[in-house]
Amino acid sequence: MSADAFSLAKERFFRYTEKMGLDRRFPGQSMPEHLTEPDRSVEVRISLKRDDGSVQVCRGYRVQFNDDRGPYKGGIRFHPVVDLAEVKALAFWMYMKTAVVDIPFGGAKGGVAVDYPALSLAEKERLTKRYATVLVDELGSERDIPAPDVNTSAREMAWIMDVWRLIHGRYQRGIVTGKPVAMGGSLGRETATGRGVVFAIEEAAKQIRLDLRGATAAIQGFGNVGSSTARFLAEAGVRVTAVSDVAGAVRDPRGLDIAALRRHAAETGGVAGFPGGEPLDREDLFAEPVDILVPAALEHAITENNAGRIRARLIAEGANGPTTSEAAHILQQRGVTVIPDILCNAGGVTVSYFEWVQNRQEFYWTAEKVDAELRQVMARASREVFAEAARHDCCLREAAYRIAIERVATAAAARGVQ
């Protein structure tokens, strides 16, 4: 993500709020500024002791953006290019996301700038637990609740939960979500984002009269979100004909065997070399003749340079911020339907909410109940966004922002001056 990611996020926000007249409706409350300035940004030094005895110094971050509607909520990513601007932008999008699907959380995000996959298992544990120790006073089930993100998983959430337990001397299962089921995690959480993407696609397909049985799709990114999305699309009758990841891309116009591709990627580390498809240039995936395109990797994958090549009718943003403002304008001019990230990939945080609810009750749901509740939330939110877009004759992204901004601004005004 570029260094001015947060500035770009705010620019889009102000463009939409100007039409909504927030200053007029909430006079003297500086509402646009209130909603675009994080409550707290923390930057820390993380000293990691390597296995050889040397010490590596990394920068760690946690941004708590807005808690007008509930505790801060957001993932932790360990990646070399993590910086404060990126974390701010992601925390901002998170509180928009929780508002658009109407779950009672705010937004946060955290991370450490480090080449995490290159670390040994012991080094990964030390880094994660050091990060959690430094920030332990900022975390809590009623304050700020982390979850997995890039290069983190249930394993890291278990480590963070253990740090909190050792320091405070008691269990608090809701301190993190996305943790192992054996420690109070929710069934269905690992695949929740991908399943939510497909639920959003199903609702959008109804709106644009696209029959998913026999439709085709291309997926950029084959990590947790991309591979889960591919699996559930295939189960819904969609032919996934092209897939890419950081190492390469493969295609088969007849439809890839997703189960076999997932096994191949798990065994080899990527989709490159999959015998069930032909090699494809990664950038050419965007030009594949498919009905649905799912960008499910990192930010800014769709730019003004490739937006004109896209042939899909429907784009489902499985990643956070995969489309630049310039590309979004091009796609809108071409009549491409784009399900925005703050709606499309909200399945993960929604099932995190379900996990938090289960932890508070100490009563746990079946996988079928989790999926049914997720479908209900994603379907309702999708219908609301399409209805808002029709009401204001605007794109789905603006409609989603309008809904989220209205909900948070109303809550902020009701709370009074803080």
Residue pairs with C-beta under 8 A, 6 or more apart in sequence:
1 81
1 85
1 86
1 89
1 298
1 299
1 300
1 321
2 8
2 85
2 300
3 83
3 85
4 85
5 85
5 86
5 88
5 89
5 299
5 321
6 85
6 86
6 88
6 89
6 92
7 85
8 89
8 324
8 325
9 88
9 89
9 92
9 93
9 321
10 36
10 92
11 325
12 325
12 397
12 401
13 32
13 35
13 36
13 92
13 401
13 405
14 32
14 36
16 398
16 401
16 402
16 405
17 31
17 32
17 35
17 405
19 392
20 402
20 405
20 406
22 31
22 32
22 405
22 409
23 31
23 32
25 31
25 409
26 409
26 413
29 412
29 413
29 417
31 409
31 412
31 413
34 412
35 66
35 405
35 408
35 409
35 412
36 92
38 63
38 64
38 65
38 66
38 88
38 91
38 92
39 64
39 65
39 66
39 67
39 72
40 63
40 64
40 138
41 61
41 62
41 63
41 64
41 84
41 87
41 88
42 61
42 62
42 63
42 64
42 135
42 138
43 59
43 60
43 61
43 84
44 59
44 60
44 61
44 62
44 131
44 134
44 135
45 57
45 58
45 59
45 60
46 57
46 58
46 59
46 60
46 112
46 114
46 127
46 130
46 131
46 134
47 55
47 56
47 57
47 58
47 130
48 55
48 56
48 57
48 58
48 114
48 119
48 123
48 126
48 127
48 130
49 55
49 126
50 56
50 123
51 120
51 122
51 123
56 114
58 112
58 113
58 114
58 127
59 82
59 83
59 112
59 113
60 110
60 111
60 112
60 113
60 131
60 134
60 135
61 82
61 83
61 84
61 87
61 109
61 110
61 111
61 112
62 87
62 108
62 109
62 110
62 135
62 138
62 144
63 84
63 87
63 88
63 90
63 91
63 108
63 109
63 110
64 72
64 91
64 106
64 108
64 138
64 144
65 72
65 88
65 91
65 92
65 94
65 95
65 106
65 107
65 108
65 109
66 72
66 95
66 106
66 107
66 408
67 106
68 106
68 408
68 411
68 412
68 415
69 95
69 98
69 99
69 104
69 105
69 106
69 407
69 408
69 411
70 98
70 103
70 104
70 105
70 106
71 105
71 106
71 140
71 141
71 142
71 143
71 144
71 145
72 105
72 106
72 107
72 108
72 143
72 144
72 145
73 94
73 98
73 105
73 106
73 107
73 108
73 144
73 145
73 147
73 349
73 352
73 353
74 90
74 91
74 94
74 107
74 108
74 109
74 110
74 146
74 147
74 149
75 90
75 94
75 109
75 110
75 146
75 147
75 148
75 149
75 150
75 152
76 109
76 110
76 111
76 112
76 131
76 146
76 147
76 148
76 149
76 152
76 156
76 160
77 109
77 110
77 111
77 149
77 150
77 151
77 152
78 111
78 112
78 114
78 116
78 127
78 128
78 150
78 151
78 152
79 111
79 113
79 114
79 116
79 150
79 151
80 113
80 114
80 115
81 113
82 111
82 112
82 113
82 114
83 113
86 111
86 299
87 109
87 110
87 111
88 109
89 321
90 109
90 320
90 321
91 107
91 108
91 109
92 107
93 107
93 320
93 321
93 341
93 342
94 106
94 107
94 108
94 109
94 349
95 105
95 106
95 107
95 108
95 404
95 408
96 107
96 342
96 400
96 401
96 404
96 405
96 408
97 107
97 341
97 342
97 343
97 345
97 346
97 349
97 404
98 104
98 105
98 106
98 107
98 346
98 349
98 353
99 403
99 404
99 405
99 407
99 408
100 342
100 343
100 346
100 381
100 385
100 400
100 401
100 403
100 404
100 407
101 343
101 346
101 349
101 350
101 377
101 378
101 381
102 377
102 381
102 407
103 349
103 350
103 353
103 377
104 353
105 145
105 349
105 353
108 144
108 145
108 146
109 149
110 131
110 135
110 146
111 149
111 150
112 127
112 131
114 127
116 124
116 127
116 151
117 151
119 127
124 156
125 159
128 152
128 156
128 159
128 160
129 159
129 160
129 162
129 163
131 160
132 139
132 159
132 160
132 163
132 164
133 163
133 167
136 163
136 164
136 167
138 144
139 145
139 146
139 160
139 164
139 175
140 172
140 175
141 172
141 173
141 174
141 175
141 356
141 359
141 360
145 174
145 175
145 176
145 177
145 352
145 356
146 157
146 160
146 175
146 176
146 177
147 157
147 176
147 177
147 178
147 348
147 349
147 352
148 154
148 156
148 157
148 178
150 298
153 178
154 178
154 179
154 180
154 185
154 189
154 190
155 180
157 176
157 177
157 178
157 179
157 180
157 185
158 179
158 180
158 183
160 175
160 176
161 172
161 173
161 175
161 176
161 179
161 183
164 172
164 175
165 171
165 172
173 179
173 183
173 184
173 359
173 362
174 355
174 356
174 359
174 360
177 185
177 186
177 189
177 352
177 353
177 355
177 356
178 185
178 189
178 190
178 348
178 352
178 355
179 185
179 355
181 187
184 355
184 358
184 359
184 364
185 355
186 351
186 352
186 354
186 355
186 358
186 364
186 365
186 370
187 364
187 365
187 366
187 367
187 370
188 195
188 351
188 367
188 370
188 371
188 374
189 348
189 351
189 352
189 355
189 370
190 224
190 228
191 224
191 228
191 231
191 232
192 347
192 348
192 350
192 351
192 352
192 370
192 374
193 224
193 225
193 228
193 318
193 345
193 347
193 348
194 224
194 225
194 226
194 227
194 228
194 229
194 230
194 231
194 232
194 296
194 318
194 347
195 228
195 232
195 347
195 371
195 374
196 344
196 345
196 346
196 347
196 348
196 350
196 351
196 374
196 378
197 225
197 228
197 229
197 232
197 294
197 296
197 316
197 318
197 344
197 345
197 347
198 229
198 232
198 233
198 236
199 347
199 374
199 375
199 378
199 379
199 382
200 316
200 339
200 343
200 344
200 347
200 378
200 382
201 212
201 233
201 292
201 314
201 316
201 339
202 212
202 236
202 379
203 378
203 379
203 382
203 383
203 386
204 210
204 314
204 316
204 337
204 339
204 382
204 386
205 211
205 212
205 215
205 314
207 337
207 386
208 313
208 314
208 337
210 291
210 292
210 313
210 314
212 233
212 236
212 237
212 238
213 236
213 237
214 237
214 238
214 239
215 237
215 238
215 239
215 291
215 292
216 238
216 239
216 240
216 241
216 255
216 289
216 290
216 291
216 292
217 230
217 233
217 238
217 239
217 240
217 241
217 290
217 291
217 292
217 293
217 294
218 240
218 241
218 242
218 243
218 251
218 285
218 286
218 288
218 290
218 292
218 293
218 294
218 312
219 226
219 229
219 230
219 233
219 240
219 242
219 243
219 244
219 293
219 294
219 296
219 318
220 226
220 244
220 285
220 286
220 293
220 294
220 295
220 296
220 297
220 301
221 244
221 245
221 294
221 295
221 296
221 297
221 298
221 301
221 318
221 319
222 230
222 243
222 244
222 245
222 261
222 265
222 270
222 271
222 296
223 245
223 296
223 297
225 296
225 318
225 319
225 345
225 348
226 243
226 245
226 294
226 296
226 297
226 318
227 258
227 262
227 265
229 294
229 296
229 316
229 318
230 240
230 243
230 256
230 258
230 261
230 262
231 258
231 259
231 262
233 240
233 292
233 294
234 240
234 255
234 258
238 292
239 254
239 255
240 255
240 256
240 258
241 251
241 252
241 253
241 254
241 255
241 256
241 288
241 290
242 249
242 250
242 251
242 252
242 256
242 280
242 285
242 288
242 290
243 249
243 250
243 251
243 256
243 261
243 271
243 285
244 250
244 271
244 280
244 282
244 285
245 265
245 270
245 271
245 272
245 297
246 270
246 297
247 269
247 270
247 271
247 272
248 270
248 271
248 272
248 273
248 279
248 280
248 282
249 271
249 272
249 279
249 280
249 281
249 282
249 284
249 285
250 256
250 261
250 271
250 272
250 274
250 276
250 277
250 278
250 279
250 280
251 277
251 278
251 280
251 285
251 288
252 276
252 277
252 278
256 274
256 276
256 277
257 276
260 274
260 276
261 271
261 274
261 276
261 277
264 271
264 273
264 274
264 275
264 276
265 271
265 274
272 279
280 288
283 306
286 293
286 302
286 306
286 309
286 310
287 306
287 309
287 310
287 311
288 311
288 312
289 311
290 311
290 312
291 312
291 313
291 314
292 312
292 313
292 314
292 315
292 316
293 310
293 312
293 314
293 315
293 316
294 315
294 316
294 317
294 318
295 301
295 302
295 315
295 317
295 318
295 319
295 322
295 323
296 318
296 319
296 322
297 319
297 322
298 319
298 322
299 319
299 320
299 321
299 322
300 321
300 322
300 323
300 324
301 319
301 322
301 323
302 310
302 315
302 322
302 323
302 324
302 327
302 331
303 324
303 326
303 327
304 324
304 326
304 327
304 330
306 327
307 323
307 326
307 327
307 330
307 331
308 330
308 334
310 331
310 336
312 336
313 336
313 337
314 336
314 337
314 338
314 339
315 323
315 331
315 336
315 337
315 338
315 339
316 339
316 344
317 323
317 338
317 339
317 340
317 341
317 344
317 345
318 341
318 344
318 345
319 341
319 345
320 341
320 345
321 341
322 341
323 331
323 338
328 338
328 395
328 397
331 338
332 338
332 395
337 396
338 395
338 396
338 397
339 382
339 396
340 385
340 396
340 397
340 400
340 401
342 400
342 401
342 404
343 381
343 382
343 385
343 396
343 400
346 378
346 381
347 374
347 378
350 374
350 377
350 378
351 370
351 374
354 365
354 370
354 373
354 374
358 364
358 365
365 373
384 403
385 396
385 399
385 400
385 403
386 396
386 399
388 394
388 399
388 400
388 402
388 403
389 395
389 396
389 398
389 399
392 398
392 399
392 402
394 402
